[in-house]
């Protein structure tokens, strides 16, 4: 079987930071298994995980075997890399629940069901670590690496020299040994010869390659490949918004908010992200970049990126709803589209819009629109202002124009709770019935 050049593919996409000598030759020679570790401390992946997942995706497309390793055991310890403090430790039922949720999300990217030899696999390091006694571990694994070697890692150095004097616990210090053992275990039991991850993982990954050589013999070859940590052009942290992580779980981040995240990327970021987070070919991407340069205001790149990744993570239907929801805010959406929104999307769309509240009791009888807009919600400062705009056809309720004669009742409430008032073209108010 011919293997497409995985390293070349990642290189033009800007997805290679470092790799050990011989990696490319190994991948050209035979079908190879590679793994990426995923932290199971939540029951959803977030977009920070997507780079390493896309690496596994490209790996499988190239004819090789991807392994996603859920760090059940390492999740109980905490990785010092890039962290300033220890993480919370999880119990086994929580880890198992998280694992099932993560597999469902991973299967949107990786093929776990194919009958081909390079079908994706999911493993959990808790399964081989849980019965390993402390004495056996320090005897069989610990003796192969010196403290000097472990202290030389950047992640350890940074924590030990922290100005606040917090240092690091023995538990975290041993993290690289446990991760190194994962690589050794997969090398021996799954013939896995490559570990991939973010550039902050280089120290942990090379500890694994070193452990394999020292324990199994210098003729054994294991490889490491890392991708750059994704940054934003403005220096901000990728994947973080004011409300926190952008999750793949629609309950944690609505498909609309997910779509908007990519749609709102800067031009520079979109040109970078479209290579990393989509499977579009070099020719397709070059064409989009050229098209975008001719009319940047049309946001061709951002739309192509947002469309592709929203469909992959969610669905074509979710993309259509997200696009419709986007139109609503910018004045082109219909009443029908507005009523189709689920509550979380409705709140996402109108996040930051001024809110008003009205007692539900006031809507049991028909309520005069002018009274509603002034006395009950203060959307207009006076009744004369409200009447003037109503007369000029400048007020909409739930995307329908209203007149001075309009009466409002509980039947107008969306989701039995919300009324959307539009004053002029751009001023929205979300009224909540309580």
C-alpha positions in Angstrom: 0.0 0.0 0.0 1.2 3.5 -0.8 1.1 6.0 2.1 0.5 9.7 1.2 3.1 11.9 2.7 1.7 12.8 6.1 4.6 15.0 7.1 4.4 17.0 3.9 0.7 17.5 4.4 1.1 18.8 7.9 4.1 21.0 6.9 2.2 23.1 4.3 -0.7 23.4 6.7 1.6 24.9 9.3 1.1 22.0 11.7 4.7 20.9 12.4 6.8 22.4 15.2 9.3 19.6 15.7 9.9 16.0 14.8 12.6 13.5 15.7 15.0 12.3 12.9 13.7 9.3 10.9 10.0 10.1 11.5 9.3 10.8 7.8 11.2 7.7 6.7 9.3 5.5 9.1 5.9 6.7 7.8 6.9 6.1 4.2 8.1 2.6 5.0 5.0 1.0 6.5 1.6 1.5 8.1 2.5 3.0 11.5 0.4 3.5 14.6 0.5 6.9 16.3 -1.2 8.2 19.4 -2.3 11.5 20.9 -3.2 11.9 24.6 -6.4 13.6 25.6 -7.1 14.9 29.0 -10.4 13.5 30.3 -11.2 16.0 33.0 -14.4 17.2 31.2 -17.1 15.3 29.4 -16.5 17.3 26.2 -13.6 18.2 24.0 -13.1 21.9 23.3 -11.5 23.5 20.3 -8.1 23.5 21.9 -8.2 19.7 21.3 -8.9 20.1 17.6 -5.3 20.5 16.4 -4.2 17.1 17.7 -7.5 15.5 16.5 -6.9 16.9 13.0 -3.4 15.5 13.2 -4.9 12.0 13.9 -7.4 12.6 11.1 -4.7 13.4 8.5 -2.8 10.4 9.8 -5.7 8.1 9.1 -6.3 9.6 5.7 -2.6 9.0 4.9 -3.2 5.3 5.5 -1.8 5.0 9.1 -3.5 4.0 12.3 -4.6 6.7 14.8 -4.9 5.9 18.5 -6.6 8.4 20.8 -5.4 7.8 24.4 -7.8 9.0 27.1 -5.5 9.9 30.1 -7.6 8.3 32.8 -4.5 7.6 35.0 -2.6 10.8 34.1 -5.9 12.7 34.6 -5.7 11.6 38.2 -2.3 13.1 38.5 -2.1 16.4 36.5 0.4 17.4 33.8 2.7 20.2 34.9 3.2 21.3 31.2 1.9 24.8 30.7 0.0 24.8 34.0 0.7 27.0 37.0 -1.1 24.7 39.5 -2.3 21.2 40.1 -5.6 20.1 38.6 -8.5 18.4 40.5 -8.3 14.7 40.6 -11.2 12.6 39.3 -12.9 9.4 40.4 -13.3 6.4 38.1 -17.0 6.6 37.3 -16.5 10.3 36.2 -13.5 9.3 34.1 -15.5 6.5 32.4 -18.5 8.8 31.7 -16.1 11.4 30.2 -14.4 8.7 28.1 -17.7 7.7 26.5 -18.6 11.3 25.7 -15.2 12.0 24.2 -15.4 8.9 22.0 -18.7 10.0 20.6 -17.2 13.4 19.6 -14.0 11.8 18.3 -16.0 9.6 16.0 -17.1 12.7 14.1 -13.5 12.9 12.9 -12.0 9.4 13.1 -13.2 6.2 11.7 -13.5 3.6 14.5 -15.8 1.3 12.6 -13.9 0.6 9.3 -12.8 -3.0 8.6 -9.4 -1.6 7.3 -6.3 -2.3 9.3 -5.8 1.4 10.0 -9.1 1.8 11.9 -9.0 4.3 14.8 -8.7 3.0 18.4 -9.6 4.5 21.7 -7.6 3.4 24.8 -7.5 4.6 28.4 -4.2 4.5 30.3 -6.1 3.8 33.5 -6.7 0.3 32.2 -2.9 -0.6 32.3 -1.9 1.6 35.2 -4.6 0.7 37.8 -3.0 -2.6 38.8 0.6 -1.3 38.6 2.0 -1.2 42.2 4.1 1.7 43.2 7.0 -0.7 44.0 6.8 -2.4 40.6 6.6 1.0 38.8 9.7 2.5 40.5 11.6 -0.8 40.0 10.6 -1.5 36.3 10.3 2.0 35.0 11.8 4.6 37.4 15.3 3.1 37.4 15.7 3.7 33.6 15.6 7.5 33.8 17.8 9.7 36.0 16.5 12.6 38.1 19.0 14.8 36.2 17.3 13.8 32.9 13.8 14.5 34.3 14.9 17.8 35.9 16.2 19.0 32.5 12.7 19.2 31.0 11.4 22.8 30.5 8.0 22.1 32.1 9.8 20.9 35.3 12.3 23.8 35.3 9.6 26.4 34.9 7.6 25.1 37.9 10.6 24.7 40.1 11.7 28.3 39.5 8.2 29.8 39.9 8.4 33.1 41.7 5.6 32.3 44.0 7.6 29.4 45.4 4.8 27.0 44.8 7.2 24.4 43.3 5.7 21.1 42.2 4.6 17.9 44.0 6.3 14.6 43.6 3.0 13.4 42.0 3.4 15.9 39.2 7.1 15.4 38.9 6.4 11.7 38.1 3.9 12.7 35.3 6.5 12.4 32.6 7.4 8.9 33.8 3.8 7.8 33.6 3.3 9.4 30.1 6.6 7.8 29.1 5.3 4.4 30.2 2.1 4.9 28.1 4.3 5.2 25.0 6.3 2.1 26.1 3.1 0.1 26.7 1.5 1.1 23.3 4.9 0.4 21.6 4.9 -3.1 23.0 1.2 -3.9 22.8 -0.1 -1.9 19.8 3.2 -1.6 17.8 2.7 2.2 18.2 5.9 3.9 17.1 4.9 7.6 17.1 3.5 10.0 19.7 2.1 13.4 18.6 1.0 16.4 20.6 1.4 20.1 21.1 4.8 21.7 21.3 4.4 22.0 25.1 4.4 18.2 25.2 7.8 17.7 23.5 9.6 17.0 26.8 7.0 14.4 27.9 7.0 12.7 24.5 10.8 12.5 24.2 10.8 11.0 27.7 8.8 8.2 26.2 11.2 7.7 23.2 14.1 7.6 25.7 12.4 5.1 28.0 11.7 2.8 25.1 15.3 2.8 24.0 16.7 2.4 27.5 14.3 -0.4 28.5 14.0 -2.3 25.2 17.4 -1.6 23.6 19.0 1.1 21.5 18.0 -0.6 18.3 14.3 0.1 19.1 13.0 3.2 17.3 10.2 5.4 18.6 9.4 8.8 17.2 8.0 12.2 18.3 6.1 14.9 16.3 4.6 18.1 17.7 2.5 20.9 16.3 2.8 24.6 17.2 0.6 25.9 19.9 -2.1 27.9 18.2 -2.1 31.6 18.8 -4.3 34.4 17.7 -2.9 37.2 15.5 -3.7 39.8 18.3 -1.7 37.7 20.8 -4.9 36.5 22.6 -5.3 32.9 23.7 -6.9 30.7 21.0 -10.1 29.0 21.9 -11.0 31.2 24.8 -13.9 33.7 24.8 -15.2 36.0 27.5 -17.5 33.1 28.5 -14.6 30.5 28.6 -13.8 27.6 26.4 -15.5 26.9 23.1 -16.8 23.4 23.5 -17.8 20.8 21.0 -20.8 19.7 23.1 -23.9 21.7 21.9 -25.1 21.9 25.5 -22.0 23.7 26.6 -21.5 25.9 23.5 -24.5 26.3 21.2 -23.9 25.5 17.5 -24.7 29.1 16.8 -22.0 30.4 19.3 -19.6 27.8 17.8 -20.3 29.0 14.3 -19.9 32.6 15.4 -16.5 32.0 17.0 -15.1 31.0 13.6 -17.0 33.6 11.6 -15.6 36.3 13.8 -11.9 35.4 13.3 -9.6 38.1 11.9 -8.5 37.7 8.3 -5.0 36.6 9.4 -6.3 34.0 11.8 -8.8 32.7 9.2 -6.0 32.2 6.6 -4.1 30.2 9.2 -7.1 28.3 10.8 -8.6 27.1 7.5 -5.4 25.1 6.8 -5.4 23.6 10.3 -9.0 22.9 11.0 -10.4 21.8 7.6 -9.6 19.1 5.1 -9.8 21.5 2.1 -7.0 21.0 -0.4 -4.1 23.3 -0.9 -5.7 24.4 -4.3 -9.1 25.1 -2.7 -7.6 27.1 0.1 -5.3 29.1 -2.2 -8.4 29.9 -4.3 -10.4 31.0 -1.2 -7.5 33.2 0.0 -7.3 34.9 -3.4 -11.1 35.4 -3.5 -11.1 36.8 0.0 -8.3 39.3 -0.8 -10.4 40.7 -3.7 -13.4 41.5 -1.3 -12.4 41.1 2.4 -15.7 42.6 3.5 -17.5 39.5 2.2 -15.5 37.4 4.7 -15.2 34.5 2.3 -12.5 32.8 4.3 -14.3 33.0 7.6 -17.5 31.7 6.1 -15.8 28.7 4.4 -14.0 27.9 7.7 -17.1 28.3 9.9 -19.3 26.3 7.5 -16.8 23.4 7.2 -16.1 23.0 10.9 -19.7 23.5 12.1 -20.9 20.7 9.8 -18.1 18.4 11.0 -18.6 19.0 14.7 -22.4 19.4 14.6 -24.5 18.9 11.4 -25.6 20.4 8.2 -28.9 21.2 9.9 -27.2 23.0 12.8 -25.2 25.0 10.3 -28.4 26.1 8.5 -29.9 27.1 11.8 -26.8 29.0 12.8 -26.8 30.9 9.5 -30.5 31.7 9.9 -29.8 32.9 13.5 -27.0 35.1 12.2 -29.4 36.8 9.7 -31.9 37.5 12.5 -29.5 39.8 14.3 -28.6 41.7 11.2 -32.2 42.5 10.2 -32.8 39.9 7.5 -34.3 37.1 9.5 -37.9 36.2 9.5 -40.4 35.6 12.3 -40.5 32.0 11.4 -36.7 31.7 11.7 -36.9 33.4 15.1 -39.5 31.0 16.5 -37.4 28.0 15.3 -34.5 29.0 17.6 -34.1 26.9 20.7 -33.7 28.8 24.0 -29.9 28.6 24.2 -29.4 29.8 20.6 -31.9 32.6 21.2 -29.9 33.8 24.3 -26.6 33.4 22.4 -27.9 35.5 19.5 -29.1 38.3 21.7 -26.3 38.1 24.3 -25.3 41.7 25.2 -28.7 43.1 24.0 -30.4 45.2 26.6 -32.9 43.2 28.7 -36.2 44.2 30.3 -38.6 42.2 32.4 -42.3 42.1 32.8 -44.5 40.3 35.2 -46.3 37.4 33.5 -49.6 38.5 35.2 -49.6 41.7 33.1 -50.0 39.5 30.0 -53.0 37.5 31.1 -55.2 40.3 29.6 -54.4 42.0 26.3 -51.9 44.8 27.0 -51.7 48.0 25.0 -48.4 48.2 23.0 -47.7 51.8 24.1 -48.1 50.9 27.8 -45.9 47.8 27.2 -43.1 49.9 25.6 -43.1 52.6 28.2 -44.7 51.9 31.6 -43.8 48.2 31.8 -40.4 48.0 30.0 -38.9 51.6 29.6 -37.9 50.7 26.1 -39.1 54.2 25.2 -38.7 57.2 27.5 -42.2 58.5 26.9 -45.5 57.5 25.3 -45.3 60.3 22.7 -41.9 58.9 21.5 -43.4 55.4 21.3 -46.4 56.5 19.4 -44.3 58.5 17.0 -42.2 55.5 16.1 -45.2 53.2 16.0 -46.8 55.6 13.5 -43.6 55.6 11.4 -43.7 51.8 11.2 -40.4 51.6 13.2 -41.2 49.1 15.9 -41.3 45.3 15.5 -42.3 42.6 18.0 -40.8 39.1 17.3 -39.8 40.4 13.9 -43.3 41.5 12.9 -44.2 45.2 12.5 -46.7 46.5 15.1 -49.0 49.5 15.2 -50.5 51.7 17.9 -53.5 49.3 17.9 -51.5 46.2 18.7 -52.3 44.3 21.9 -49.8 41.9 23.6 -50.8 38.7 25.4 -49.0 35.7 26.8 -49.6 33.9 23.4 -46.9 36.3 21.9 -44.2 34.9 24.2 -41.5 32.8 22.5 -40.6 29.7 24.4 -43.4 30.9 26.8 -40.9 33.4 28.2 -39.4 35.9 25.7 -40.5 38.9 23.6 -38.1 40.5 21.1 -38.6 44.2 20.5 -36.8 45.9 17.6 -36.7 49.7 17.7 -35.6 51.1 14.3 -33.2 49.0 12.3 -30.5 48.0 14.9 -31.8 48.5 18.4 -33.0 45.2 20.0 -34.5 44.6 23.5 -35.1 41.2 24.9 -38.1 41.2 27.3 -38.3 38.3 29.8 -41.7 37.4 31.3 -41.2 36.4 34.9 
